[in-house]
Amino acid sequence: MDSPRLKNLSSLLLLHVLVNNLLLSQAVQEKLFREYIGAEEKNVRFSDVPINSSVVFHFLLSFAIDYTDKSPPTPTNGDFRVYWDSDNLSPAQVSAIKAKNSNVKVAMSLAGDTIGHQHVYFNPTSVSSWVANAIRSIMRIVNEYNLDGIDIDYEHFSSDPDTFAECIGRLMFHLKENQVVSFTSIAPYEDDSVQPYYLALWKKYGHLIDYVNFQFYAYAKGTTVSQFLKYFDTQSSNYHGGKVLVSFGTDGSGGLSQRTGSSRPVAFCVNRGNFMGSSFGLQMTPRRLISSMKDSLNTS
């Protein structure tokens, strides 16, 4: 499931810093760190990631995919199965990390970019059959792993935006209405083949979506601070009223360009009053970067 946008600790660490919801009646800001884990390389464990007790911390198990495990994989119309590193990220390990850290929640991310060497497509047979299969299979995984939420990360589509919105929206409604999960999120990025699907979902079911994990690292390599702020404003407008999260990568493949030790990009956004963040530089290993975030949060 390798991809330029693949999220995993060892090659592309993503920092999602929670943006203010900017509701006039809400003055309290929440600090949130989200880590996609288990997607590409094996032997990455929860214990490899330092956890700051002063922030809300989400692990997103990557990925559960509605494809068979045969060669070649084929779509299963919403029948999801686990494709993350379940040897090192097992139900017992999920329960252990949550028991040890009261601020930790664990969710699963659905779909992702690829399975094996082919793209994962949203490919429902019908709305009703896909939703029924998705509810059944996701509830099974949530119960087995003691999960708290789901993240939607489809990046390729064999349906129209309205069908996608209806399938995902009905799934989210059922899971929340029946208290199967406590939060949901989506992970769109700026592309004409992707955004229309998530915007259609947001337009009809945005009230069910807690976080927008926008993939800002999918913008062109060398993005400047001013460009980044423009992109952020654009996506905040697209997902108006939502909690839009900003993301950075450490492999230099795309998105905001950062200099070693520079806090300038984050400082710019903080001064705009839009989100709470921490400073970090590009030339860091993932673990050093996380440690830097911990230190800066402790002094903020």
Residue frames as qw, qx, qy, qz and C-alpha x, y, z in Angstrom:
[[0.000, 0.885, 0.466, 0.000, 0.00, 0.00, 0.00],
 [0.458, -0.335, 0.062, 0.821, 2.87, 2.33, -0.76],
 [0.231, 0.831, 0.416, 0.289, 1.99, 5.80, -1.99],
 [0.315, 0.401, -0.147, 0.848, 3.48, 9.34, -2.02],
 [0.384, -0.532, 0.055, -0.753, 0.69, 10.24, 0.38],
 [0.761, -0.258, -0.594, 0.017, 0.93, 7.10, 2.52],
 [0.340, -0.758, 0.263, -0.490, 0.83, 7.78, 6.22],
 [0.909, -0.232, -0.307, 0.162, 3.19, 5.85, 8.47],
 [0.513, -0.834, 0.086, 0.182, 5.62, 6.62, 11.23],
 [0.731, -0.293, 0.349, 0.508, 8.86, 5.53, 9.56],
 [0.476, 0.218, 0.453, 0.722, 8.65, 7.35, 6.21],
 [0.040, -0.475, -0.261, -0.840, 6.04, 10.12, 6.29],
 [0.216, -0.403, -0.687, 0.564, 5.10, 11.51, 9.66],
 [0.077, -0.603, -0.402, -0.685, 2.04, 13.67, 9.54],
 [0.135, -0.224, -0.559, 0.787, 1.30, 16.21, 12.17],
 [0.166, -0.616, -0.566, -0.522, -2.34, 17.14, 12.36],
 [0.160, -0.121, -0.472, 0.859, -2.78, 20.13, 14.64],
 [0.030, 0.656, 0.754, -0.013, -6.35, 20.89, 15.51],
 [0.074, 0.314, 0.169, 0.931, -7.71, 24.17, 14.22],
 [0.211, 0.221, 0.509, -0.805, -10.15, 26.26, 16.17],
 [0.209, 0.533, 0.806, 0.151, -13.73, 25.72, 15.18],
 [0.092, 0.078, 0.096, 0.988, -14.01, 29.53, 15.41],
 [0.264, -0.665, -0.660, -0.229, -17.52, 29.37, 16.82],
 [0.047, -0.647, 0.125, -0.750, -18.31, 32.66, 18.48],
 [0.714, -0.576, 0.026, -0.397, -19.64, 30.87, 21.53],
 [0.959, -0.185, -0.042, 0.209, -16.58, 28.64, 21.90],
 [0.048, 0.930, -0.350, 0.103, -13.39, 30.18, 23.20],
 [0.680, -0.480, 0.552, 0.043, -11.62, 27.01, 24.34],
 [0.536, 0.595, -0.551, -0.234, -9.02, 25.54, 22.01],
 [0.944, -0.187, 0.267, -0.053, -8.21, 21.85, 21.85],
 [0.045, 0.669, -0.706, -0.229, -4.76, 20.44, 21.14],
 [0.935, 0.134, 0.271, -0.187, -4.84, 17.31, 19.02],
 [0.013, -0.560, 0.766, 0.316, -2.12, 15.10, 17.63],
 [0.906, 0.227, 0.204, -0.294, -3.05, 12.41, 15.10],
 [0.109, -0.538, 0.788, 0.277, -0.78, 9.66, 13.81],
 [0.887, 0.269, -0.175, -0.331, -1.55, 7.23, 11.01],
 [0.273, -0.544, 0.789, -0.074, 0.16, 3.99, 11.94],
 [0.665, -0.022, 0.739, -0.108, 0.55, 0.47, 10.58],
 [0.674, 0.627, 0.055, -0.387, 0.19, 1.08, 6.85],
 [0.611, 0.680, -0.398, -0.079, 3.46, 0.33, 5.13],
 [0.395, 0.443, -0.756, 0.276, 6.38, -1.02, 7.12],
 [0.776, -0.399, -0.486, -0.051, 6.10, -3.65, 9.84],
 [0.664, -0.218, -0.439, 0.564, 7.23, -3.50, 13.46],
 [0.018, -0.378, 0.113, -0.919, 5.96, 0.01, 14.20],
 [0.378, -0.449, -0.783, 0.207, 4.31, -0.13, 17.61],
 [0.247, -0.894, -0.276, -0.252, 2.29, 2.27, 19.73],
 [0.669, -0.650, -0.015, 0.359, 5.21, 2.39, 22.15],
 [0.610, 0.159, 0.216, 0.746, 7.45, 3.87, 19.42],
 [0.045, 0.674, 0.252, 0.694, 5.48, 7.13, 19.60],
 [0.201, -0.105, -0.542, 0.809, 5.99, 9.44, 22.63],
 [0.199, -0.676, -0.631, -0.324, 2.61, 10.49, 23.98],
 [0.061, 0.228, -0.283, 0.930, 2.11, 13.91, 25.53],
 [0.128, -0.454, -0.836, 0.279, -0.48, 13.74, 28.29],
 [0.060, 0.491, 0.237, -0.836, -1.49, 17.38, 27.71],
 [0.351, 0.270, -0.437, -0.783, -2.91, 16.75, 24.23],
 [0.846, 0.201, 0.339, -0.358, -5.70, 14.62, 22.84],
 [0.082, -0.483, 0.800, 0.347, -3.88, 11.85, 20.98],
 [0.855, 0.304, 0.173, -0.383, -5.42, 9.84, 18.14],
 [0.276, -0.289, 0.840, 0.366, -3.84, 6.78, 16.57],
 [0.723, 0.419, -0.019, -0.549, -5.39, 5.97, 13.18],
 [0.630, -0.142, 0.746, 0.163, -4.86, 2.32, 12.24],
 [0.471, 0.652, -0.254, -0.537, -4.15, 2.20, 8.51],
 [0.446, 0.017, -0.141, -0.884, -5.96, 0.71, 6.78],
 [0.516, 0.248, 0.791, -0.215, -9.20, -1.26, 6.76],
 [0.203, 0.328, -0.529, -0.756, -10.06, -1.88, 3.10],
 [0.760, 0.264, 0.420, -0.420, -13.10, -3.33, 1.35],
 [0.564, 0.550, -0.560, -0.256, -10.99, -5.52, -0.95],
 [0.991, -0.114, -0.067, -0.016, -10.17, -9.22, -0.95],
 [0.402, -0.728, 0.526, 0.177, -6.73, -10.48, 0.08],
 [0.851, 0.219, 0.432, 0.201, -6.40, -12.53, -3.10],
 [0.204, -0.505, 0.434, 0.718, -4.11, -11.73, -6.03],
 [0.128, 0.316, -0.102, 0.934, -5.16, -9.51, -7.62],
 [0.059, 0.331, 0.660, -0.672, -7.31, -7.92, -4.86],
 [0.096, -0.430, -0.622, -0.648, -10.90, -7.17, -5.86],
 [0.289, -0.292, 0.195, -0.891, -13.58, -4.91, -4.32],
 [0.178, -0.226, -0.940, 0.186, -15.94, -6.43, -1.74],
 [0.262, -0.582, -0.453, -0.623, -18.71, -3.80, -1.78],
 [0.386, -0.679, 0.148, -0.607, -18.20, -2.44, 1.73],
 [0.933, -0.332, -0.138, 0.030, -17.01, -5.64, 3.42],
 [0.093, 0.853, -0.446, 0.255, -13.97, -4.23, 5.22],
 [0.936, -0.216, -0.175, 0.215, -11.10, -6.27, 6.56],
 [0.423, -0.845, 0.219, 0.242, -7.96, -5.34, 8.47],
 [0.790, 0.510, -0.075, 0.330, -4.83, -4.61, 6.43],
 [0.090, -0.871, 0.397, -0.274, -2.69, -2.83, 9.05],
 [0.408, 0.355, -0.793, 0.279, 0.14, -4.60, 10.89],
 [0.740, -0.482, -0.136, -0.450, -2.13, -6.57, 13.20],
 [0.815, -0.057, -0.457, 0.351, 0.81, -8.50, 14.69],
 [0.397, 0.022, -0.342, 0.852, 2.18, -5.35, 16.30],
 [0.280, -0.087, 0.092, -0.952, -1.10, -3.40, 16.48],
 [0.304, -0.241, -0.915, -0.109, -3.40, -6.07, 17.88],
 [0.465, -0.680, -0.369, -0.430, -6.60, -5.73, 19.90],
 [0.732, -0.505, -0.302, 0.344, -4.64, -6.43, 23.09],
 [0.490, -0.027, -0.017, 0.871, -2.12, -3.71, 22.23],
 [0.116, -0.560, -0.298, -0.765, -4.90, -1.22, 21.49],
 [0.620, -0.686, -0.349, -0.149, -6.46, -1.91, 24.89],
 [0.728, -0.317, -0.203, 0.573, -3.07, -1.63, 26.59],
 [0.328, 0.202, 0.057, 0.921, -2.12, 1.76, 25.10],
 [0.307, -0.614, -0.300, -0.663, -5.54, 3.18, 25.95],
 [0.724, -0.592, -0.349, 0.066, -5.41, 1.82, 29.50],
 [0.658, -0.188, -0.130, 0.717, -1.95, 3.34, 30.00],
 [0.137, -0.044, 0.096, 0.985, -2.86, 6.76, 28.54],
 [0.203, 0.586, 0.679, -0.392, -6.26, 8.23, 29.32],
 [0.221, 0.687, -0.077, -0.688, -5.86, 10.86, 26.58],
 [0.018, -0.260, 0.815, 0.517, -5.36, 8.28, 23.81],
 [0.746, 0.350, 0.351, -0.444, -8.07, 7.20, 21.42],
 [0.270, -0.218, 0.820, 0.456, -7.66, 4.73, 18.57],
 [0.659, 0.513, 0.164, -0.524, -9.57, 4.77, 15.29],
 [0.634, 0.048, 0.657, 0.406, -9.27, 3.03, 11.96],
 [0.218, 0.559, -0.272, -0.753, -8.77, 4.68, 8.60],
 [0.749, 0.356, 0.546, -0.116, -10.76, 3.27, 5.70],
 [0.721, 0.680, 0.131, 0.023, -9.40, 2.60, 2.21],
 [0.466, -0.580, 0.401, 0.534, -6.17, 4.54, 1.62],
 [0.290, 0.668, -0.394, -0.560, -4.46, 4.94, -1.74],
 [0.575, 0.377, -0.675, -0.267, -3.37, 1.46, -2.77],
 [0.843, -0.281, 0.420, -0.182, -3.51, -2.20, -1.92],
 [0.826, 0.071, 0.403, 0.388, -0.56, -4.15, -3.20],
 [0.301, -0.200, 0.357, 0.861, 0.35, -2.33, -6.39],
 [0.000, -0.492, -0.637, -0.594, -3.11, -1.19, -7.44],
 [0.184, -0.263, 0.146, -0.936, -5.37, 1.67, -6.45],
 [0.031, 0.369, 0.856, -0.362, -8.18, 1.22, -3.94],
 [0.172, -0.255, -0.402, -0.862, -11.44, 2.36, -5.52],
 [0.404, 0.198, 0.557, -0.698, -14.72, 3.26, -3.91],
 [0.296, 0.104, -0.756, -0.575, -16.81, 0.84, -5.94],
 [0.453, 0.082, 0.676, -0.576, -20.27, 0.14, -4.46],
 [0.083, 0.258, 0.900, 0.341, -22.75, -2.22, -6.08],
 [0.219, -0.720, -0.456, -0.475, -25.59, -0.14, -4.63],
 [0.141, -0.589, 0.336, -0.721, -25.98, 2.33, -1.78],
 [0.786, -0.412, 0.101, -0.449, -28.04, 0.00, 0.39],
 [0.974, 0.001, -0.187, 0.131, -25.84, -3.08, -0.06],
 [0.498, 0.462, -0.379, 0.629, -22.60, -1.15, 0.48],
 [0.304, -0.580, 0.297, -0.695, -23.92, 0.52, 3.63],
 [0.906, -0.311, 0.003, -0.288, -25.22, -2.76, 5.05],
 [0.897, 0.146, -0.256, 0.329, -21.91, -4.53, 4.44],
 [0.288, 0.549, -0.341, 0.707, -19.90, -1.59, 5.78],
 [0.534, -0.578, 0.199, -0.584, -21.95, -1.32, 8.97],
 [0.972, -0.210, -0.054, -0.091, -21.66, -5.03, 9.66],
 [0.829, 0.226, -0.233, 0.456, -17.91, -5.34, 8.96],
 [0.153, 0.598, -0.294, 0.730, -16.90, -2.07, 10.65],
 [0.659, -0.567, 0.136, -0.475, -18.89, -2.87, 13.78],
 [0.978, -0.104, -0.133, 0.123, -17.12, -6.22, 13.95],
 [0.629, 0.358, -0.263, 0.638, -13.68, -4.58, 13.71],
 [0.176, -0.658, 0.193, -0.707, -14.58, -1.77, 16.13],
 [0.820, -0.478, 0.057, -0.310, -15.75, -4.30, 18.72],
 [0.943, 0.037, -0.166, 0.285, -12.76, -6.59, 18.22],
 [0.560, 0.306, -0.200, 0.744, -10.20, -3.78, 18.52],
 [0.323, -0.714, -0.442, 0.437, -12.07, -1.55, 20.99],
 [0.352, 0.224, 0.242, 0.876, -11.89, 1.41, 18.61],
 [0.022, -0.561, -0.416, 0.716, -13.24, 4.93, 19.10],
 [0.347, 0.719, 0.023, -0.602, -13.68, 6.29, 15.60],
 [0.739, 0.327, 0.480, 0.341, -13.29, 6.01, 11.84],
 [0.039, -0.651, 0.279, 0.705, -11.43, 8.07, 9.26],
 [0.746, 0.556, 0.365, -0.044, -12.47, 8.11, 5.59],
 [0.205, -0.666, 0.478, 0.535, -9.53, 8.10, 3.18],
 [0.718, 0.440, 0.509, 0.178, -10.82, 6.98, -0.21],
 [0.144, -0.625, 0.304, 0.705, -8.70, 8.57, -2.95],
 [0.102, 0.125, -0.753, -0.638, -10.04, 6.86, -6.09],
 [0.505, 0.276, 0.488, -0.656, -13.65, 6.46, -7.18],
 [0.016, 0.098, 0.861, 0.499, -15.78, 4.33, -9.48],
 [0.016, -0.691, -0.719, 0.073, -19.00, 6.11, -8.60],
 [0.087, 0.715, 0.178, 0.671, -20.42, 9.61, -8.66],
 [0.096, 0.296, -0.484, 0.818, -20.02, 12.09, -5.75],
 [0.609, -0.307, 0.041, -0.730, -23.65, 11.80, -4.64],
 [0.905, -0.104, -0.401, -0.100, -23.38, 8.02, -4.26],
 [0.540, 0.188, -0.550, 0.609, -20.19, 8.42, -2.23],
 [0.181, -0.334, 0.304, -0.873, -21.82, 11.03, -0.02],
 [0.772, -0.261, -0.126, -0.566, -24.88, 8.87, 0.57],
 [0.861, -0.013, -0.492, 0.129, -22.91, 5.71, 1.38],
 [0.435, 0.161, -0.515, 0.720, -20.43, 7.37, 3.75],
 [0.287, -0.347, 0.160, -0.879, -23.06, 9.65, 5.27],
 [0.828, -0.281, -0.236, -0.423, -25.43, 6.79, 6.07],
 [0.776, 0.019, -0.525, 0.348, -22.54, 4.79, 7.51],
 [0.198, 0.252, -0.420, 0.849, -21.48, 7.66, 9.77],
 [0.522, -0.363, -0.008, -0.772, -25.05, 8.30, 10.86],
 [0.883, -0.225, -0.376, -0.170, -25.57, 4.67, 11.90],
 [0.677, 0.070, -0.507, 0.528, -22.25, 4.42, 13.74],
 [0.041, 0.250, -0.337, 0.907, -22.84, 7.64, 15.67],
 [0.612, -0.328, -0.149, -0.704, -26.56, 7.16, 16.27],
 [0.917, -0.239, -0.304, -0.095, -25.87, 3.73, 17.78],
 [0.392, -0.833, 0.379, -0.096, -22.79, 4.99, 19.69],
 [0.962, 0.125, 0.025, 0.243, -20.49, 2.57, 17.88],
 [0.588, 0.205, -0.078, 0.779, -17.92, 5.38, 17.44],
 [0.239, -0.774, -0.334, 0.482, -17.46, 8.71, 19.20],
 [0.052, 0.760, -0.206, -0.614, -15.79, 10.62, 16.33],
 [0.766, 0.444, 0.401, 0.235, -15.36, 10.58, 12.56],
 [0.116, -0.720, 0.285, 0.622, -12.99, 12.29, 10.17],
 [0.777, 0.592, 0.205, 0.067, -12.31, 12.61, 6.45],
 [0.524, -0.502, 0.367, 0.582, -8.98, 12.99, 4.62],
 [0.610, 0.749, 0.253, 0.059, -9.46, 14.88, 1.34],
 [0.449, -0.406, 0.265, 0.750, -6.83, 16.64, -0.73],
 [0.313, 0.703, -0.043, -0.638, -6.83, 19.20, -3.53],
 [0.149, -0.117, 0.838, 0.511, -7.51, 17.31, -6.74],
 [0.516, 0.125, -0.192, -0.825, -10.40, 17.55, -9.19],
 [0.617, -0.012, -0.746, -0.248, -10.84, 13.79, -9.03],
 [0.398, -0.177, -0.777, 0.454, -11.12, 13.81, -5.21],
 [0.036, 0.063, 0.343, -0.936, -12.52, 17.07, -3.82],
 [0.495, -0.148, -0.324, -0.793, -15.99, 16.86, -5.44],
 [0.639, -0.236, -0.730, -0.061, -16.66, 13.63, -3.55],
 [0.397, -0.252, -0.601, 0.647, -15.72, 14.98, -0.14],
 [0.124, 0.011, 0.062, -0.990, -17.44, 18.31, -0.75],
 [0.566, -0.237, -0.525, -0.589, -20.65, 16.47, -1.66],
 [0.601, -0.298, -0.701, 0.243, -20.31, 14.47, 1.56],
 [0.235, -0.139, -0.389, 0.880, -19.63, 17.63, 3.56],
 [0.271, -0.165, -0.219, -0.923, -22.58, 19.49, 2.06],
 [0.681, -0.311, -0.461, -0.476, -25.09, 16.84, 3.12],
 [0.845, -0.392, -0.356, 0.069, -23.47, 15.15, 6.13],
 [0.351, 0.550, -0.386, 0.652, -20.91, 17.64, 7.43],
 [0.513, -0.607, 0.210, -0.569, -22.68, 17.76, 10.79],
 [0.972, -0.228, 0.003, -0.054, -21.57, 14.16, 11.36],
 [0.770, 0.363, -0.217, 0.478, -17.86, 14.85, 10.64],
 [0.556, -0.782, -0.108, 0.260, -15.72, 15.88, 13.61],
 [0.357, -0.657, 0.380, 0.545, -12.40, 16.52, 11.86],
 [0.720, 0.694, -0.011, -0.028, -11.19, 17.29, 8.34],
 [0.685, -0.437, 0.391, 0.433, -7.70, 15.78, 8.01],
 [0.571, 0.810, -0.024, -0.135, -6.84, 17.82, 4.94],
 [0.863, -0.052, 0.217, 0.454, -3.77, 16.50, 3.12],
 [0.097, 0.968, -0.110, -0.202, -1.86, 19.77, 2.78],
 [0.447, -0.512, 0.639, 0.361, 1.33, 17.77, 2.11],
 [0.638, 0.370, 0.634, 0.233, -0.20, 16.75, -1.26],
 [0.273, 0.947, 0.009, -0.169, 0.34, 20.29, -2.57],
 [0.709, 0.610, -0.229, 0.271, 3.44, 20.93, -4.65],
 [0.768, -0.263, -0.176, 0.556, 6.87, 20.52, -3.11],
 [0.378, 0.075, -0.022, 0.923, 8.32, 23.80, -1.91],
 [0.182, -0.798, -0.493, -0.294, 5.04, 25.40, -0.88],
 [0.215, 0.348, -0.306, 0.860, 5.78, 28.78, 0.73],
 [0.048, -0.296, -0.684, 0.665, 4.30, 30.13, 3.94],
 [0.334, 0.290, 0.022, -0.896, 2.06, 32.58, 2.09],
 [0.499, 0.070, -0.693, -0.516, 0.89, 29.84, -0.27],
 [0.286, -0.158, -0.914, 0.241, 0.24, 27.52, 2.64],
 [0.114, 0.317, 0.504, -0.795, -1.90, 30.13, 4.42],
 [0.453, 0.229, -0.293, -0.810, -3.85, 30.70, 1.22],
 [0.467, -0.015, -0.853, -0.233, -4.46, 26.97, 0.87],
 [0.145, -0.220, -0.818, 0.511, -5.53, 26.78, 4.49],
 [0.286, 0.301, 0.225, -0.882, -8.00, 29.63, 4.09],
 [0.485, 0.160, -0.559, -0.653, -9.37, 28.05, 0.91],
 [0.446, -0.109, -0.888, -0.035, -9.97, 24.67, 2.53],
 [0.013, -0.252, -0.660, 0.708, -11.38, 26.24, 5.68],
 [0.418, 0.260, -0.047, -0.869, -13.89, 27.95, 3.40],
 [0.499, 0.084, -0.752, -0.422, -14.62, 24.74, 1.50],
 [0.523, -0.298, -0.788, 0.131, -15.31, 22.91, 4.76],
 [0.145, -0.510, 0.122, -0.839, -16.90, 25.89, 6.44],
 [0.681, -0.495, 0.120, -0.526, -17.65, 25.39, 10.12],
 [0.965, -0.047, -0.248, 0.069, -15.51, 22.27, 10.31],
 [0.547, -0.736, 0.358, 0.173, -12.43, 21.54, 12.38],
 [0.750, 0.622, -0.204, 0.096, -9.83, 21.61, 9.63],
 [0.756, -0.532, 0.249, 0.288, -6.49, 20.04, 10.57],
 [0.351, 0.834, -0.407, -0.127, -3.18, 21.06, 9.05],
 [0.962, -0.106, 0.202, 0.149, -0.66, 18.43, 8.04],
 [0.117, 0.838, -0.514, -0.144, 3.06, 18.40, 7.39],
 [0.985, 0.111, -0.080, 0.105, 5.37, 15.73, 6.01],
 [0.453, -0.771, 0.384, 0.231, 9.02, 15.16, 6.90],
 [0.770, 0.034, 0.508, 0.386, 10.22, 13.45, 3.72],
 [0.080, -0.523, 0.281, 0.801, 10.22, 16.61, 1.58],
 [0.312, 0.261, 0.820, 0.403, 7.98, 15.09, -1.09],
 [0.024, -0.592, -0.498, -0.633, 5.40, 17.87, -1.02],
 [0.387, -0.814, -0.433, 0.017, 3.67, 20.63, 0.86],
 [0.187, -0.977, 0.083, -0.059, 5.09, 23.32, 3.08],
 [0.689, 0.406, -0.357, 0.483, 8.84, 23.84, 2.79],
 [0.582, -0.812, -0.008, -0.031, 10.49, 24.05, 6.20],
 [0.409, 0.653, -0.512, 0.379, 14.00, 24.98, 7.30],
 [0.646, -0.120, -0.654, 0.375, 15.85, 23.26, 10.11],
 [0.314, -0.306, -0.525, 0.729, 14.68, 24.60, 13.45],
 [0.101, -0.176, -0.187, -0.961, 12.32, 27.08, 11.85],
 [0.094, 0.450, 0.790, -0.406, 9.06, 27.86, 13.65],
 [0.100, 0.208, -0.172, -0.958, 8.04, 30.46, 11.08],
 [0.323, -0.219, -0.714, -0.581, 5.23, 28.56, 9.33],
 [0.397, -0.508, -0.750, 0.148, 3.53, 27.63, 12.59],
 [0.210, -0.383, -0.306, 0.846, 4.16, 31.04, 14.12],
 [0.144, -0.035, -0.377, -0.914, 2.44, 32.71, 11.15],
 [0.433, -0.381, -0.712, -0.401, -0.68, 30.62, 11.63],
 [0.406, -0.466, -0.633, 0.465, -0.74, 31.07, 15.38],
 [0.094, -0.232, -0.087, 0.964, -0.57, 34.82, 14.94],
 [0.309, -0.163, -0.507, -0.788, -3.61, 34.59, 12.68],
 [0.485, -0.126, 0.503, -0.704, -5.47, 32.98, 15.57],
 [0.750, 0.163, -0.384, -0.514, -6.40, 29.94, 13.54],
 [0.928, -0.125, -0.349, -0.034, -4.73, 27.05, 15.28],
 [0.519, -0.746, 0.412, -0.063, -2.51, 25.94, 18.11],
 [0.888, 0.375, -0.242, 0.111, 0.71, 24.32, 17.03],
 [0.672, -0.618, 0.260, 0.313, 4.30, 23.64, 17.86],
 [0.308, 0.831, -0.403, -0.227, 7.52, 24.50, 16.08],
 [0.838, -0.156, 0.481, 0.206, 9.69, 21.96, 14.32],
 [0.139, 0.686, -0.503, -0.507, 12.18, 21.71, 11.46],
 [0.843, 0.365, -0.246, -0.309, 12.47, 19.44, 8.44],
 [0.528, 0.450, -0.699, 0.172, 15.82, 17.82, 9.22],
 [0.459, -0.351, 0.636, -0.511, 14.56, 15.58, 12.01],
 [0.187, -0.059, -0.974, -0.118, 13.83, 11.93, 12.33],
 [0.480, -0.514, -0.503, -0.503, 10.18, 11.17, 13.13],
 [0.646, -0.503, -0.506, 0.269, 10.98, 10.38, 16.76],
 [0.362, -0.148, -0.167, 0.905, 13.03, 13.54, 17.24],
 [0.149, -0.330, -0.327, -0.873, 10.24, 15.52, 15.59],
 [0.576, -0.571, -0.534, -0.237, 7.64, 14.08, 17.94],
 [0.602, -0.384, -0.396, 0.578, 9.91, 14.76, 20.91],
 [0.183, 0.083, 0.037, 0.979, 10.28, 18.36, 19.75],
 [0.374, -0.484, -0.436, -0.661, 6.52, 18.66, 19.60],
 [0.649, -0.523, -0.533, 0.144, 6.23, 17.30, 23.12],
 [0.476, -0.216, -0.247, 0.816, 8.78, 19.79, 24.45],
 [0.007, -0.199, -0.175, -0.964, 7.13, 22.77, 22.78],
 [0.493, -0.533, -0.525, -0.445, 3.67, 21.76, 23.94],
 [0.632, -0.451, -0.496, 0.389, 4.95, 21.48, 27.51],
 [0.328, -0.253, -0.137, 0.900, 6.15, 25.08, 27.36],
 [0.052, -0.390, -0.460, -0.796, 3.14, 26.52, 25.50]]
